[in-house]
Amino acid sequence: MPKFNRTAALSAALLSISVALAPSAMAQNAGGGGWFVPKAAQQPAPPAAHTQRRAPSPVPLPAAPADSSEADQQQTPPVLPLPPIPSMQDLPKSVAPPPTVIGVISVSGVMRQSSAAMQVERTLGGRRDALAQDLQKEQAGWRDEQQTLQAQAKSMTSDQIQNRERSLQSRVMKAQRDFRNRNRIIQEAAQVSLGQIERELVQVIQKVAGSHGMNLVLHSEQVALHVDGQDITNEVAKQLNGVLPSVFIPDANVDPEVLAKSGKMPTTADADQETPATGPAPAVAPAAPAAAPAAHK
């Protein structure tokens, strides 16, 4: 297997940060010539008295070798045995379900009208912007350090170059941990905030649909045709804003995991929400998980 030097590890660390945390920052840096990565110093023989030292330059990562045998196995699927399955007898006639009264809803339309969802987008979007700005500043510091190292390399010994490279590598690795941790905290804060809206939204849909006698609610994106009286999106959004105008969002300096383990996580009127319904709740088609609010641009 190919051996990666410190330059390769440093390049991978820089790439993982830019891909996972700041795609916009990468787009801005793409026009500036790409990443500056210091070359790991080799172990040369003691230089002659008048030998000039060349500045370190980036080294490309080696490509991973292709596994031809594995590719052949994927192209030719194996022939597996298919044992016979037992036959099943007809079941006796049972009670037919009640007539279907259908309603439709756009969950994304409800979220666009939700004051709590807009609160989450403003708060966490600002934190994402701050994270992206800090990342860009750190990247600029890496470039400055690399340029300084290249300019001073001719007047430095090999040991001095190695020490500077190790210092820059330690800085990059520490920044990688810090930015990933900050990004995780933002993502978990979004889960905490949107989770409150999702739980409340299910109950509001059931109440609104029940008031119209609906026993099946479909997503409007799945329905080719419906009439205005079947769409309960605006009514659900109005009721949701009345019941849940805002949600709890962990502070920027609070780790949601630590907060959850402390047992002090605020709730949203769980006692009131546990009131049993007077009739059967209408069936609601499963919705896709609510996406985290997009960062402001």
Summary of the structure (lengths in Angstrom):
residues: 297
radius of gyration: 29.3
end to end distance: 42.9
largest distance: 99.9
contacts: 711
relative contact order: 0.16
helix: 55%
strand: 4%
